[in-house]
Amino acid sequence: MVLALLASCAGFKPGISDDDTMTIIENLNSGQAEVLIDSSALPFIFDSEILASESQLRLLWTGLIKAGYLLDAPVIQQQRPVQAGDAALFSESWEIKTYFKNILSEEDVFVEINASGRKVYMILRSEKKGRVSIMAWKGVKA
């Protein structure tokens, strides 16, 4: 009853589920660039760079898909609140540290995925009405 009441509140943010994370990966694997672009927040971190425009997001997601970037057999290794120290996984630059300090919060979620020889770090944000935004993405060799 209380949960139903909370869900009806305009600003209710349900958090990030494993299904939310796997949906992002399915969108990548099935070539859904437009969905990924729409789901990505600006500014956006890709590897160690900060992307500031929709055209950069478009180049990123369409380029990855065109290059055949897939995450086969993905497994969620961890999903937890983002921490300031997570910035170092992306870069030691002051720009990335500032992004983590000023744009992200402990309400955002750090996700680590292992998928057939690849490891991906994502930062996700739960928005109003159950929308999930991708704030950051980094792929590394597992």
Steps between C-alpha positions, in 0.01 A plus 500: 500500500776746594701401192198558277454842659866588445486381140219743429705799615613715207866499604526134598830350386500119532876451463699287260416134456699223334235510225575869438868420457436202274260707286783746426723212393221349287454838330871507417512140381191544280629821339250738660718812470206743525384346827854521642534862387166588662601315818836676533527810715708804414771556593597136451823321584633254244822333612702804614326766290204723578253525214294819504268479199240274349705480180789353703262246656372415153855441373581290807204261493470469121877450475506226764209320337645537150833361627319191630556573868299236690478385857450122469384303804490806731513444875449777754799481736394785725239769524535753783484872577764699316800612708745785445783248456324354196624800301846339489356207302422747221792743531719682751434831320356792692211520249384147582552552874298825479221322307480236773504765773254749348267300275474154653365410841472193720151451355663412168600138447836355400465176300773259400425251222714208383423373151710251305841656550375856550431698810275804497450764764177699485353771714123510491250746642139430587283784374136581556237260368738204493731637229865395528773726366848385406746749650829326422641200311844345490600177333820323599649158433403255770 
